[in-house]
Amino acid sequence: MNIPKSSFPRVVIIGGGFAGVALAKKLSKKELQVVLLDKHNYHNFQPLLYQVSTGGLEPDSIAYPIRKILKDFPNFYFRLADVSEIDTEKCKVISNIGSLKFDYLVVASGSKTNFFGNKSIEDNSMEMKTIPQSLNLRSLILENFEDALLTSNLHERNALMNFVIVGAGPTGVELAGALAEIKKGILPKDYPDLDTRTVQINLVQSGDRILKEMSEKASKKAEDFLEDLGVHVWKNVRVTGYDGNVVTTNSDLTFEAETVIWAAGVKGAAINGIDGEELLSKSNRIQVNEFNQVKGFNNIFAIGDVAQMTTDQTPYGHPMMAQPAIQQGKHLGENLLRLIENKPLKPFKYKDKGSMATVGRNKAVVDLPKFKFQGVFAWFVWMFVHLFFLIGFRNRLVVFINWVYNYVRFDREARLIIRPYKNKFKP
Ligand SMILES: Cc1cc2nc3c(=O)[nH]c(=O)nc-3n(C[C@H](O)[C@H](O)[C@H](O)COP(=O)(O)OP(=O)(O)OC[C@H]3O[C@@H](n4cnc5c(N)ncnc54)[C@H](O)[C@@H]3O)c2cc1C
């Protein structure tokens, strides 16, 4: 990997997401050699991916070069590498660009979509975890309207204009809201010769309420917002399969749809070498102790989505969200320095700062530890918080200008088919 030898201990971090970057920032001015490996050369702000999928933002405005984030740190090295295995005995990581020894290893590889073993859904539905996947979805949505315009078969046309989003967590809710706004504000202008009133947006949830991690009030209000926008919210319905044409459920309900977006689950993106029932939870997250140490190892840690810290308060680990990832990254930074200086480690304590979701223009729900509010003010808070956490002044400025422009013009100008999408399982 062409990393110079150093007299400082080497910390290797796998993953430049929220957790990995927070950790690298903490360590990089210390007497350590820090090597960050990621299969992408950018940090991706996942909470705004749905806006890329729906043409509200260009992908570049929610991504930031990892090298640039850490450019001022003298002992920091970034390598574009896909890590395939960890050799815990020899203390080295193995990747597509070679292997590298470590003194300390931190796995911060995040999560991936969980299809719960359902192959038909995995092969035929769309995911939205990465920028390329969001661009695929953007292309597919737009291509379907182009095809709908050409077909005289009513059945086919309806399926092309029927969207099914599975999973009503923040991702599903935000995507459904954005599609509903496109139906109302953009499609009639772009496709005046297509009856876009027949576009259907279905949000399917296996449980009895949407946004189940938030308060009951937030769930109820978000559902009202979605219904105002014309989204069909199906609760207590479990999707059981999708062959590329028809979505089946555990009831008589079926949907004929060309676009199905799977937002119903994630699992840890654990890496070979750290596996087995002892080390992995049911959701493929690496079991760690209260110091984020992987069970049985002094010098191997996991943080963020991929880590499961099971305690009495968190029997299923911390929520797979940005805040726990950032807080664990910062905390581990301090603990690693303590470890190197032979000082006792401090246990991680999560500070819940609340959660929020937006449904569309002037419509959002916010649950803070002490206050819960919904509507226009919540929407402004949602925008401010997302702008604040975006990395890079340029990105903040571009996103802000885009949002103001979209708000004033009722528009989403990034509705471009740059890279046509083709499902490899469809003829
Ligand atoms: C669509 C969507 C919307 C979301 N909305 C919100 C929200 O509104 N609020 C919120 O708090 N959270 C939200 N989340 C969750 C939040 O983004 C994650 O919890 C957070 O990104 C976790 O941070 P992380 O550092 O653990 O992982 P990530 O940010 O996912 O970073 C993991 C990194 O590891 C790299 N990597 C993975 N495997 C390898 C490998 N083998 N080799 C090399 N590199 C590897 C990846 O390329 C990636 O850069 C959302 C997630 C998604 C997908």
The ligand as a Gaussian input file, in Angstrom:
#p B3LYP/6-31G(d) Opt

LIG

0 1
 C      -30.830000       6.797000       2.842000
 C      -30.331000       6.968000       4.250000
 C      -30.823000       8.000000       5.033000
 C      -30.363000       8.184000       6.343000
 N      -30.875000       9.217000       7.088000
 C      -30.394000       9.431000       8.325000
 C      -30.842000      10.536000       9.091000
 O      -31.683000      11.324000       8.638000
 N      -30.301000      10.717000      10.331000
 C      -29.357000       9.866000      10.830000
 O      -28.869000      10.087000      11.948000
 N      -28.927000       8.811000      10.150000
 C      -29.412000       8.573000       8.902000
 N      -28.965000       7.493000       8.187000
 C      -28.028000       6.565000       8.824000
 C      -26.621000       7.113000       8.832000
 O      -26.261000       7.566000       7.549000
 C      -25.675000       6.015000       9.298000
 O      -26.068000       5.618000      10.583000
 C      -24.238000       6.505000       9.341000
 O      -23.794000       6.781000       8.032000
 C      -23.334000       5.473000       9.995000
 O      -22.027000       5.925000       9.960000
 P      -20.807000       4.903000       9.816000
 O      -19.575000       5.724000       9.837000
 O      -20.968000       3.806000      10.800000
 O      -21.017000       4.232000       8.393000
 P      -21.047000       4.904000       6.944000
 O      -21.321000       6.351000       7.040000
 O      -21.955000       4.053000       6.145000
 O      -19.561000       4.712000       6.414000
 C      -18.994000       3.460000       6.162000
 C      -17.841000       3.635000       5.205000
 O      -17.136000       2.407000       5.138000
 C      -16.781000       2.161000       3.790000
 N      -16.631000       0.707000       3.643000
 C      -17.554000      -0.240000       3.902000
 N      -17.035000      -1.476000       3.693000
 C      -15.756000      -1.291000       3.302000
 C      -14.715000      -2.190000       2.920000
 N      -14.897000      -3.506000       2.943000
 N      -13.544000      -1.658000       2.527000
 C      -13.345000      -0.319000       2.505000
 N      -14.302000       0.574000       2.861000
 C      -15.491000       0.090000       3.253000
 C      -17.918000       2.735000       2.981000
 O      -17.510000       3.044000       1.650000
 C      -18.269000       3.985000       3.798000
 O      -17.568000       5.103000       3.349000
 C      -29.404000       7.294000       6.875000
 C      -28.904000       6.257000       6.093000
 C      -29.358000       6.105000       4.787000
 C      -28.810000       4.986000       3.937000

